Amino acid sequence: MLLANLFAFALMGADKSRARHHERRVRENTFYKLAVAGGAFGIIAGSSVFRHKTLKDSFTGLAYAAAIGWVLVMLLLQRFLGSPVG
């Protein structure tokens, strides 16, 4: 999950750079798949840091929904599997 978020963050930066230079862009569908696969927090952070895709409500809504989904999955895993520390 850490790698997915780091990759998502870097991809947001790369896409912003491509947008500024009028180069071929990363498809939004790629970001959607990455968010669902565990990179939602990287996408949210990248969107904020690079000020990229912040005006697209559908994009930010999906990223936040995926992040909430991942928080719920982690809480359920912790509840059923227990804490790795204790």
LOMAR-110213 format. One record per atom (N, C-alpha, C): residue in one letter; x negated, y, z. Coordinates in steps of 0.1 Angstrom, whole numbers, plus 2048, in hexadecimal, padded with zeros to 3 digits. Atoms other than C-alpha are relative to their C-alpha. Layout:
N
aXYZ...
***
This chain:
86
m7F87F4800m800800800m7F780D800l8097F5800l7E3817807l7FB8037F2l8057FE80Dl7D58127E5l80A8057F6a7F57FB809a7F78177D4a80280F803n7FE7F27FDn7FA8397E6n7F48097FBl80C7F8805l7D68447DEl8018017F1f7FF80080Ef7DC83A7BAf80B80A7FBa7F57F7803a7FD84D7B9a7FC80E801f8047F27FEf7EE86C7C7f7F68047F5a80A7FD80Ba7D186B7AEa8078027F3l7F87FF80Dl7EA865791l80880D7FFm7F97F4800m7FE88379Cm7F780C7FCg80A7F6803g7DE89879Ag7FC8007F1a80480280Ea7D588A778a80B8057F7d7F57FC809d7F789076Ad80280F800k7FF7F17FFk7F78B4776k7F58067F7s80B7FB809s7D58B9765s8047FE7F1r7FC80380Er7E28A9745r80B80A7FCa7F57F7804a8018C0746a7FA80E7FEr8067F3802r7EB8DF749r7F88017F3h80880080Ch7D58D472Ch8087FB7F4h7F780480Bh7F38CA716h7FC7F37FAe80480E804e7E78A6715e80C7F6802r7F680A7FEr7FB886715r8027FD80Fr7FD8017F2r80D882736r8047F2804v7FC80C7FAv81586674Dv8107FF800r7F1801800r839859749r80680080Ee7F98007F3e851860766e8037F2805n7FD80D7FCn85B83C765n7F47F9807t80C8057F9t83783376Ft80080480Ef8007FB7F3f83A84978Df80C7F9808y7F58077F9y85C839796y7FC7F2804k80480E7FDk84E816794k7F580080Bl80A7FF7F6l8308217A9l80680380Ea7FA7FD7F4a8468307C3a8077F4807v7F980C7FBv85B8107C7v7F57F6804a80A8097FDa83B7FC7C7a7F780380Dg8077FD7F4g82E80E7E6g7F980D800g8087F3802g81F82F7D9g80880C802a7F77F47FFa83C8467E3a7F980B808f8067F67F8f8288587FEf7F48077F9g80A7FA808g80B85E7E6g80680A7F6i7F97F8809i82486C7CDi80580D806i7FB7F57F8i8338837E7i7F580A803a80C7F87FCa81188F7F3a7FA8077F3g8067FA80Cg8048947CFg80980B7FAs7F77F6805s8238A77C5s7FF80D808s8027F47F8s81E8BF7E2s7F28067FEv80E7FA801v7F88C37DFv7FE8067F2f8027FB80Ef7F88C77B9f80B8087FBr7F47F8805r81A8D97B7r8057FB7F3h7FD80780Dh8248C079Dh80E7F9802k7F3806800k8488B5795k80880480Ct7F97FC7F4t8558C87B3t80E8067FCl7F37FB803l8738D77A0l8097F57FAk7F880B805k87F8B5793k8077F980Bd7F98057F5d89A8AC7ACd8017F17FFs7FE80E801s89F88979Es7F37F9803f80E8067FDf8798827A1f7FD80080Et8037FF7F2t87588F7C4t80A7F8808g7F68087F9g89587E7CFg7FD7F1800l80480E801l88985C7C3l7F47FE809a80C8027F8a8678617D3a8037FF80Fy7FC7FF7F2y87786A7F5y8087F3803a7F880C7FDa89084D7F2a7F77F4801a80980B7FFa8748357EBa7F880080Da8077FF7F4a860842808a8087FC80Ci7F78047F5i87E83E820i8017F17FFg7FF80E801g88281B812g7F47F9806w80C8077FBw85E81281Aw7FF80280Fv8007FF7F1v86182083Dv8097F6806l7F780A7FBl87F80A842l7FA7F27FFv80680D802v86D7EC834v7F57FD80Bm80B8017F6m84F7F284Bm8067FE80El7FA8027F2l8667F686Al8067F2801l7FA80D800l8787D6861l7F57F5802l80B80A7FEl8577C385Dl7FA80180Eq8057FF7F2q84B7D087Eq8097FA80Ar7F68067F7r86B7C688Fr8007F1800f7FF80E802f86B7A3881f7F27F9801l80D8067FFl84679C880l7F880480Cg8087FB7F4g83A7B089Eg7F58097FCs80B7F7802s81F7C98A2s7F37F97FEp80D806802p7FD7C0894p7F680280Bv80A7FC7F6v7EC7D18B1v8037F780Dg7FC8067F3g7FF7C08CEg8037F27FF
***
